[in-house]
Amino acid sequence: MVTSPQIYYWKNDNIIWIRDQAGNGLKNEIEDVYIDNATVTAEVKFKSGTLVTGQTWPLTLTFVDGSNGVYNGILDKALDVVPGDKLDVEVTVTVPGDLDAFFKIPTIVRQRGKQY
């Protein structure tokens, strides 16, 4: 599962996606069906485990209508971070009567247009 952001662009609203490189999202591999009824939430934390301020947590991600299990949400441009900060985006998936999941996505803060 490829998830984003791996880069959070400082002072920009950022979209977090739960999907793979082919554009498919959450799937029950046992039953071979995509999941469209999950509760998917995200929190952004510093590597120390402290929640980043600037947005209300947890953020609820929304199922993308017509997709194969894809969910997304907006990380606010007001997050209290600076370029170079290293973060973890923690995603929790709860599926009624099904398998649950947890993702920890390593993320770095960058300034758009700046060369690193």
DSSP file (Angstrom, degrees, kcal/mol; ACC not computed):
  #  RESIDUE AA STRUCTURE BP1 BP2  ACC     N-H-->O    O-->H-N    N-H-->O    O-->H-N    TCO  KAPPA ALPHA  PHI   PSI    X-CA   Y-CA   Z-CA
    1    1 A M              0   0    0      0, 0.0     2,-0.5     0, 0.0    19,-0.2   0.000 360.0 360.0 360.0 116.9    0.0    0.0    0.0
    2    2 A V        -     0   0    0     17,-0.2    17,-1.4    23,-0.0     2,-0.3  -0.814 360.0-179.1 -89.3 130.2    1.5    3.3   -1.1
    3    3 A T  E     -A   18   0A   0     -2,-0.5    15,-0.2    15,-0.2    13,-0.0  -0.897  15.1-105.5-126.8 157.1    0.2    6.1    1.1
    4    4 A S  E    S+A   17   0A   0     13,-1.8    13,-0.8    -2,-0.3     2,-0.1  -0.943  75.9  51.2-132.6 157.5    0.9    9.8    1.0
    5    5 A P        +     0   0    0      0, 0.0    84,-0.2     0, 0.0     3,-0.1   0.389  42.3 152.2 -89.7 144.7    2.2   12.2    2.2
    6    6 A Q  S    S+     0   0    0      1,-0.3   102,-2.0   101,-0.1     2,-0.4   0.567  84.0  41.0 -95.2 -21.0    5.7   11.1    2.5
    7    7 A I  E    S-d  108   0B   0    100,-0.2     2,-0.6   102,-0.0    -1,-0.3  -0.996  75.2-158.2-122.3 130.0    6.5   14.8    2.1
    8    8 A Y  E     -d  109   0B   0    100,-2.5   102,-2.3    -2,-0.4     2,-0.7  -0.947  19.5-136.8-104.5 119.3    4.4   17.5    3.8
    9    9 A Y  E >   -d  110   0B   0     -2,-0.6     3,-1.5   100,-0.2   102,-0.2  -0.688  25.1-118.5 -83.4 115.7    4.7   20.8    2.0
   10   10 A W  T 3  S+     0   0    0    100,-3.0   102,-0.4    -2,-0.7     3,-0.1  -0.191  92.0   6.9 -54.6 134.5    5.1   23.5    4.6
   11   11 A K  T 3  S+     0   0    0     66,-0.4     2,-0.4    68,-0.2    -1,-0.3   0.716 110.0 105.2  61.9  25.2    2.4   26.2    4.6
   12   12 A N  S <  S-     0   0    0     -3,-1.5     2,-0.3    64,-0.2    -1,-0.2  -0.981  78.2-114.0-127.7 142.9    0.3   24.2    2.0
   13   13 A D        -     0   0    0     -2,-0.4     2,-0.4    64,-0.1    63,-0.2  -0.610  40.9-158.1 -67.2 138.9   -2.8   22.2    2.4
   14   14 A N  E     - B   0  75A   0     61,-2.7    61,-3.8    -2,-0.3     2,-0.5  -0.958  10.9-134.6-125.7 140.3   -1.8   18.6    1.7
   15   15 A I  E     - B   0  74A   0     -2,-0.4     2,-0.5    59,-0.2    59,-0.2  -0.810  12.6-153.0 -94.3 131.4   -3.9   15.6    0.7
   16   16 A I  E     - B   0  73A   0     57,-2.8    57,-1.5    -2,-0.5     2,-0.4  -0.917  16.6-167.2-100.8 128.1   -3.3   12.3    2.4
   17   17 A W  E     -AB   4  72A   0    -13,-0.8   -13,-1.8    -2,-0.5     2,-0.6  -0.903  20.1-155.3-115.7 142.0   -4.3    9.4    0.2
   18   18 A I  E     +AB   3  71A   0     53,-2.5    53,-1.1    -2,-0.4     8,-0.3  -0.906  57.1 101.2-113.4  98.8   -4.7    5.7    1.2
   19   19 A R        -     0   0    0    -17,-1.4     6,-0.3    -2,-0.6   -17,-0.2  -0.972  63.7-111.7-167.2 164.0   -4.1    3.9   -2.1
   20   20 A D    >   -     0   0    0      4,-3.4     3,-1.9    -2,-0.3     6,-0.0  -0.407  47.2 -87.8 -99.0-177.9   -1.4    1.9   -4.0
   21   21 A Q  T 3  S+     0   0    0      1,-0.3    -1,-0.0     2,-0.1   -18,-0.0   0.754 127.7  56.4 -64.4 -23.9    0.5    2.9   -7.1
   22   22 A A  T 3  S-     0   0    0      2,-0.1    -1,-0.3     3,-0.0     3,-0.1   0.492 121.9-106.4 -84.1  -3.5   -2.3    1.5   -9.3
   23   23 A G  S <  S+     0   0    0     -3,-1.9    45,-0.4     1,-0.3     2,-0.3   0.526  78.5 129.9  91.8   6.0   -4.8    3.7   -7.6
   24   24 A N        -     0   0    0      1,-0.1    -4,-3.4    43,-0.1    -1,-0.3  -0.660  35.4-169.2 -94.0 151.9   -6.5    1.0   -5.6
   25   25 A G        -     0   0    0     43,-3.9    45,-0.3     1,-0.3    44,-0.2   0.136  44.5  -1.8-113.4-135.4   -7.1    1.3   -1.8
   26   26 A L        +     0   0    0     43,-2.9     9,-2.4    -8,-0.3     2,-0.4  -0.327  63.6 179.2 -66.3 136.9   -8.1   -0.8    1.1
   27   27 A K  E     -I   34   0C   0      7,-0.3     2,-1.0    -3,-0.1     7,-0.3  -0.999  35.3-132.7-143.5 137.8   -9.0   -4.4    0.3
   28   28 A N  E  >> -I   33   0C   0      5,-3.2     5,-1.5    -2,-0.4     4,-1.2  -0.809  25.3-168.5 -83.3 103.6  -10.1   -7.5    2.2
   29   29 A E  T  45S+     0   0    0     -2,-1.0    -1,-0.2     1,-0.2     5,-0.0   0.785  80.5  58.6 -69.5 -27.5   -7.6   -9.9    0.6
   30   30 A I  T  45S+     0   0    0      1,-0.2    -1,-0.2    -3,-0.1    -2,-0.0   0.935 119.4  27.9 -67.1 -45.9   -9.4  -12.9    2.1
   31   31 A E  T  45S-     0   0    0      2,-0.2    -2,-0.2    -3,-0.1    -1,-0.2   0.481 104.1-128.6 -94.1  -3.9  -12.7  -12.1    0.3
   32   32 A D  T  <5 +     0   0    0     -4,-1.2     2,-0.3     1,-0.2    -3,-0.2   0.903  64.5 127.0  56.4  46.7  -11.1  -10.3   -2.6
   33   33 A V  E   < -I   28   0C   0     -5,-1.5    -5,-3.2    36,-0.0    -1,-0.2  -0.986  60.6-118.3-132.8 144.7  -13.2   -7.2   -2.2
   34   34 A Y  E     -I   27   0C   0     -2,-0.3     2,-0.6    -7,-0.3    -7,-0.3  -0.495  31.6-120.6 -77.2 151.8  -12.4   -3.5   -1.8
   35   35 A I        +     0   0    0     -9,-2.4    -9,-0.2    -2,-0.2     3,-0.1  -0.839  40.7 158.7-102.7 120.6  -13.5   -1.8    1.4
   36   36 A D        +     0   0    0     -2,-0.6    -1,-0.1     1,-0.1    27,-0.1   0.291  69.0  59.9-119.3   7.0  -15.8    1.2    1.1
   37   37 A N  S    S+     0   0    0      2,-0.1     2,-0.1    59,-0.1    -1,-0.1   0.070  73.4 124.3-125.8  24.9  -17.3    1.2    4.6
   38   38 A A        -     0   0    0     57,-0.1     2,-0.7    -3,-0.1    57,-0.2  -0.455  59.9-128.5 -83.3 156.0  -14.3    1.7    6.9
   39   39 A T  E     -E   94   0B   0     55,-3.0    55,-2.4    -2,-0.1     2,-0.5  -0.948  33.9-173.5 -97.7 117.2  -13.7    4.4    9.5
   40   40 A V  E     +EF  93  61B   0     -2,-0.7    21,-3.3    21,-0.6     2,-0.3  -0.961   6.4 174.1-119.7 122.3  -10.3    5.8    8.6
   41   41 A T  E     -EF  92  60B   0     51,-2.4    51,-2.5    -2,-0.5     2,-0.3  -0.889  11.1-160.4-126.6 157.7   -8.5    8.3   10.8
   42   42 A A  E     -EF  91  59B   0     17,-2.3    17,-3.0    -2,-0.3     2,-0.3  -0.985   6.3-173.1-137.2 147.8   -5.1   10.0   10.8
   43   43 A E  E     -E   90   0B   0     47,-1.9    47,-3.1    -2,-0.3     2,-0.5  -0.989  17.4-141.4-134.1 144.5   -3.0   11.8   13.3
   44   44 A V  E     +E   89   0B   0     -2,-0.3     8,-2.8    45,-0.2     2,-0.3  -0.932  26.9 176.1-109.9 126.9    0.3   13.6   12.6
   45   45 A K  E     -EG  88  51B   0     43,-2.7    43,-2.8    -2,-0.5     6,-0.2  -0.932  31.9-116.5-128.7 149.4    3.0   13.2   15.3
   46   46 A F  E >   -E   87   0B   0      4,-2.9     3,-2.6    -2,-0.3    41,-0.2  -0.392  46.7 -98.9 -68.9 162.7    6.6   14.3   15.7
   47   47 A K  T 3  S+     0   0    0     39,-1.2    -1,-0.1     1,-0.3    40,-0.1   0.753 125.0  66.2 -57.5 -23.4    9.0   11.4   16.0
   48   48 A S  T 3  S-     0   0    0      2,-0.1    -1,-0.3     1,-0.1     3,-0.1   0.633 119.8-110.0 -71.5 -13.3    8.9   11.9   19.8
   49   49 A G  S <  S+     0   0    0     -3,-2.6     2,-0.3     1,-0.3    -2,-0.1   0.355  74.5 136.5  97.8  -4.4    5.2   10.8   19.7
   50   50 A T        -     0   0    0      1,-0.1    -4,-2.9    -5,-0.0    -1,-0.3  -0.603  59.8-112.7 -78.0 133.3    3.8   14.3   20.4
   51   51 A L  B     -G   45   0B   0     -2,-0.3     2,-0.3    -6,-0.2    -6,-0.3  -0.394  28.8-118.6 -63.7 139.7    0.8   15.3   18.3
   52   52 A V        -     0   0    0     -8,-2.8     3,-0.3    -2,-0.1    -8,-0.2  -0.625  29.7-135.1 -75.3 136.1    1.5   18.2   15.9
   53   53 A T  S    S+     0   0    0     -2,-0.3    27,-2.8    27,-0.3     3,-0.1  -0.457  73.8  73.2 -87.8 166.1   -0.7   21.2   16.7
   54   54 A G  S    S+     0   0    0     25,-0.3     2,-0.3     1,-0.2    24,-0.3   0.337  92.9  54.9 112.3  -4.1   -2.6   23.3   14.1
   55   55 A Q  S    S-     0   0    0     -3,-0.3     2,-0.4    23,-0.1    -1,-0.2  -0.983  86.1-104.3-154.3 151.4   -5.4   20.8   13.3
   56   56 A T        -     0   0    0     -2,-0.3    -3,-0.0    -3,-0.1     0, 0.0  -0.668  52.3-109.0 -81.3 131.1   -8.0   18.8   15.2
   57   57 A W  S    S+     0   0    0     -2,-0.4   -14,-0.1     1,-0.1     2,-0.1  -0.849  89.1  38.7-114.5 150.5   -7.1   15.1   15.7
   58   58 A P  S    S-     0   0    0      0, 0.0     2,-0.5     0, 0.0   -15,-0.2   0.586  76.0-151.7 -76.0 152.0   -8.0   12.5   14.7
   59   59 A L  E     -F   42   0B   0    -17,-3.0   -17,-2.3    -2,-0.1     2,-0.6  -0.775  12.2-137.4 -85.0 127.5   -8.7   13.6   11.1
   60   60 A T  E     -F   41   0B   0     -2,-0.5   -19,-0.2   -19,-0.2     2,-0.2  -0.784  14.7-145.3 -89.8 124.4  -11.4   11.5    9.5
   61   61 A L  E     -F   40   0B   0    -21,-3.3   -21,-0.6    -2,-0.6     2,-0.4  -0.603  13.7-131.9 -86.8 151.3  -10.6   10.4    5.9
   62   62 A T  E     -C   72   0A   0     10,-3.3    10,-2.2    -2,-0.2     2,-0.2  -0.828  15.6-114.5-108.8 139.1  -13.4   10.1    3.4
   63   63 A F  E     -C   71   0A   0     -2,-0.4     2,-0.8     8,-0.2     8,-0.3  -0.517  31.7-125.1 -66.3 135.2  -14.1    7.3    1.0
   64   64 A V    >   -     0   0    0      6,-3.0     3,-2.0    -2,-0.2     6,-0.3  -0.769  30.3-119.6 -86.7 110.8  -13.6    8.4   -2.6
   65   65 A D  T 3  S+     0   0    0     -2,-0.8     3,-0.1     1,-0.3    -1,-0.0  -0.175  93.8  15.2 -52.5 136.8  -16.9    7.6   -4.4
   66   66 A G  T 3  S+     0   0    0      1,-0.3    -1,-0.3     4,-0.0     2,-0.1   0.471 102.4 119.6  79.6   2.6  -16.5    5.2   -7.3
   67   67 A S  S <  S-     0   0    0     -3,-2.0     2,-1.0     3,-0.2    -1,-0.3  -0.387  75.9-107.3 -94.1 173.9  -13.0    4.1   -6.3
   68   68 A N  S    S-     0   0    0    -45,-0.4   -43,-3.9    -2,-0.1   -33,-0.2  -0.667  90.1 -48.9 -98.4  74.1  -11.6    0.8   -5.3
   69   69 A G  S    S+     0   0    0     -2,-1.0   -43,-2.9     1,-0.2     2,-0.3   0.706  91.5 155.1  74.6  21.4  -11.3    1.4   -1.5
   70   70 A V        -     0   0    0     -6,-0.3    -6,-3.0   -45,-0.3     2,-0.3  -0.654  17.8-176.7 -87.3 137.7   -9.5    4.7   -1.8
   71   71 A Y  E     +BC  18  63A   0    -53,-1.1   -53,-2.5    -2,-0.3     2,-0.3  -0.947   4.0 173.6-128.3 149.9   -9.7    7.2    1.1
   72   72 A N  E     +BC  17  62A   0    -10,-2.2   -10,-3.3    -2,-0.3     2,-0.3  -0.974   8.1 173.8-150.9 168.3   -8.4   10.8    1.5
   73   73 A G  E     -B   16   0A   0    -57,-1.5   -57,-2.8    -2,-0.3     2,-0.5  -0.962  33.1 -98.2-163.6 171.7   -8.4   13.8    3.7
   74   74 A I  E     -B   15   0A   0     -2,-0.3     2,-0.6   -59,-0.2   -59,-0.2  -0.888  17.4-153.7-108.4 125.1   -6.7   17.2    4.0
   75   75 A L  E     -B   14   0A   0    -61,-3.8   -61,-2.7    -2,-0.5   -20,-0.0  -0.873  36.2-117.5 -89.7 124.6   -3.8   18.0    6.2
   76   76 A D    >   -     0   0    0     -2,-0.6     3,-1.4   -63,-0.2   -64,-0.2  -0.258   2.2-130.8 -70.9 146.5   -4.1   21.7    7.0
   77   77 A K  T 3  S+     0   0    0      1,-0.3   -66,-0.4   -66,-0.2    -1,-0.1   0.629 102.4  73.3 -66.3 -13.2   -1.5   24.3    6.0
   78   78 A A  T 3   +     0   0    0    -24,-0.3    -1,-0.3   -67,-0.1   -23,-0.1   0.385  62.7 134.4 -85.0   3.9   -1.6   25.5    9.6
   79   79 A L    <   -     0   0    0     -3,-1.4     2,-2.0     1,-0.1   -25,-0.3  -0.313  65.2-120.7 -55.7 135.8    0.3   22.5   11.1
   80   80 A D  S    S+     0   0    0    -27,-2.8   -27,-0.3   -25,-0.1     2,-0.3  -0.524  71.1 114.9 -84.3  75.6    2.9   23.9   13.5
   81   81 A V        -     0   0    0     -2,-2.0   -70,-0.1   -29,-0.1     3,-0.0  -0.866  50.1-145.7-135.6 166.9    5.9   22.4   11.7
   82   82 A V    >   -     0   0    0     -2,-0.3     3,-2.4   -72,-0.1    27,-0.2  -0.948  41.9 -76.4-133.1 156.0    9.0   23.8    9.9
   83   83 A P  T 3  S+     0   0    0      0, 0.0    27,-0.2     0, 0.0     3,-0.1  -0.248 118.9  31.5 -52.7 134.8   11.0   22.5    6.9
   84   84 A G  T 3  S+     0   0    0     25,-3.0    26,-0.1     1,-0.4     2,-0.0   0.109  83.4 135.0 101.2 -19.5   13.2   19.6    8.0
   85   85 A D    <   -     0   0    0     -3,-2.4    24,-2.5    23,-0.1     2,-0.5  -0.356  48.8-140.5 -61.2 141.0   10.9   18.3   10.7
   86   86 A K  E     + H   0 108B   0     22,-0.2   -39,-1.2    -3,-0.1     2,-0.2  -0.926  28.9 174.8-107.1 129.0   10.5   14.6   10.6
   87   87 A L  E     -EH  46 107B   0     20,-3.6    20,-2.7    -2,-0.5     2,-0.4  -0.755  28.4-136.6-127.1 166.9    6.9   13.3   11.3
   88   88 A D  E     -EH  45 106B   0    -43,-2.8   -43,-2.7    -2,-0.2     2,-0.7  -0.998  11.3-153.1-124.0 128.0    4.9   10.1   11.4
   89   89 A V  E     -EH  44 105B   0     16,-2.4    16,-3.0    -2,-0.4     2,-0.6  -0.906  17.3-157.9 -95.5 114.7    1.4   10.1    9.9
   90   90 A E  E     -EH  43 104B   0    -47,-3.1   -47,-1.9    -2,-0.7     2,-0.5  -0.854   7.9-168.4-101.0 120.3   -0.5    7.4   11.9
   91   91 A V  E     -EH  42 103B   0     12,-2.9    12,-2.7    -2,-0.6     2,-0.5  -0.922   3.6-166.0-113.3 128.3   -3.5    6.0   10.1
   92   92 A T  E     -EH  41 102B   0    -51,-2.5   -51,-2.4    -2,-0.5     2,-0.5  -0.957   2.8-165.0-115.4 130.2   -6.0    3.7   11.8
   93   93 A V  E     -EH  40 101B   0      8,-3.0     8,-2.1    -2,-0.5     2,-0.5  -0.963   5.4-176.1-117.6 125.7   -8.5    1.7    9.8
   94   94 A T  E     -E   39   0B   0    -55,-2.4   -55,-3.0    -2,-0.5     6,-0.1  -0.983   2.8-171.7-123.3 120.9  -11.6    0.1   11.4
   95   95 A V    >   -     0   0    0     -2,-0.5     3,-2.2   -57,-0.2   -57,-0.1  -0.951  33.9-109.0-113.6 124.5  -13.9   -2.1    9.3
   96   96 A P  T 3  S-     0   0    0      0, 0.0     3,-0.1     0, 0.0   -59,-0.1  -0.294  98.1 -11.4 -55.2 123.4  -17.2   -3.2   10.8
   97   97 A G  T 3  S+     0   0    0      1,-0.2     2,-0.2    -2,-0.1    -3,-0.0   0.725 125.5  86.2  63.1  23.4  -16.9   -7.0   11.5
   98   98 A D  S <  S-     0   0    0     -3,-2.2     2,-0.3     1,-0.1    -1,-0.2  -0.543  87.6 -52.6-136.6-163.8  -13.7   -7.2    9.5
   99   99 A L        -     0   0    0     -2,-0.2     2,-0.2    -3,-0.1    -4,-0.1  -0.625  48.7-150.2 -81.5 137.5  -10.0   -6.9    9.7
  100  100 A D        -     0   0    0     -2,-0.3     2,-0.3    -6,-0.1    -6,-0.2  -0.635  11.7-161.1-103.5 166.0   -8.5   -3.6   11.0
  101  101 A A  E     - H   0  93B   0     -8,-2.1    -8,-3.0    -2,-0.2     2,-0.3  -0.970  13.3-158.6-147.0 159.4   -5.2   -2.0   10.1
  102  102 A F  E     - H   0  92B   0     -2,-0.3     2,-0.4   -10,-0.2   -10,-0.2  -0.988  10.6-171.4-140.7 130.1   -2.7    0.5   11.3
  103  103 A F  E     - H   0  91B   0    -12,-2.7   -12,-2.9    -2,-0.3     2,-0.5  -0.957   9.9-163.1-120.6 140.4   -0.1    2.4    9.1
  104  104 A K  E     - H   0  90B   0     -2,-0.4   -14,-0.2   -14,-0.2    -2,-0.0  -0.968  14.0-165.0-120.7 112.6    2.7    4.6   10.3
  105  105 A I  E     - H   0  89B   0    -16,-3.0   -16,-2.4    -2,-0.5     2,-0.2  -0.859  15.1-137.1-105.4 108.4    3.9    6.7    7.4
  106  106 A P  E     - H   0  88B   0      0, 0.0     2,-0.3     0, 0.0   -18,-0.2  -0.441  32.6-179.7 -63.1 132.1    7.3    8.4    7.8
  107  107 A T  E     - H   0  87B   0    -20,-2.7   -20,-3.6    -2,-0.2     2,-0.4  -0.981  18.6-156.5-139.2 144.1    7.0   12.0    6.5
  108  108 A I  E     -dH   7  86B   0   -102,-2.0  -100,-2.5    -2,-0.3     2,-0.5  -0.950  21.4-123.3-122.7 146.1    9.3   15.0    6.2
  109  109 A V  E     +d    8   0B   0    -24,-2.5   -25,-3.0    -2,-0.4     2,-0.3  -0.748  35.7 175.3 -88.9 128.5    8.4   18.6    6.0
  110  110 A R  E     -d    9   0B   0   -102,-2.3  -100,-3.0    -2,-0.5     2,-0.6  -0.928  32.4-120.6-129.7 154.9    9.7   20.5    2.9
  111  111 A Q    >   -     0   0    0     -2,-0.3     3,-2.0  -102,-0.2  -102,-0.1  -0.869  39.3-113.6 -95.4 124.6    9.3   23.9    1.5
  112  112 A R  T 3  S+     0   0    0     -2,-0.6     3,-0.1  -102,-0.4    -1,-0.0  -0.316  98.7  15.4 -58.8 132.4    7.8   23.8   -2.0
  113  113 A G  T 3  S+     0   0    0      1,-0.3     2,-0.4    -2,-0.0    -1,-0.3   0.256  95.6 119.4  89.2 -11.5   10.2   25.0   -4.6
  114  114 A K    <   -     0   0    0     -3,-2.0     2,-0.3     2,-0.0    -1,-0.3  -0.719  63.2-127.3 -89.4 136.4   13.3   24.8   -2.4
  115  115 A Q              0   0    0     -2,-0.4    -1,-0.0     1,-0.1    -4,-0.0  -0.641 360.0 360.0 -81.7 136.2   16.1   22.4   -3.5
  116  116 A Y              0   0    0     -2,-0.3    -1,-0.1    -6,-0.0    -2,-0.0   0.340 360.0 360.0-119.7 360.0   17.3   19.9   -0.9
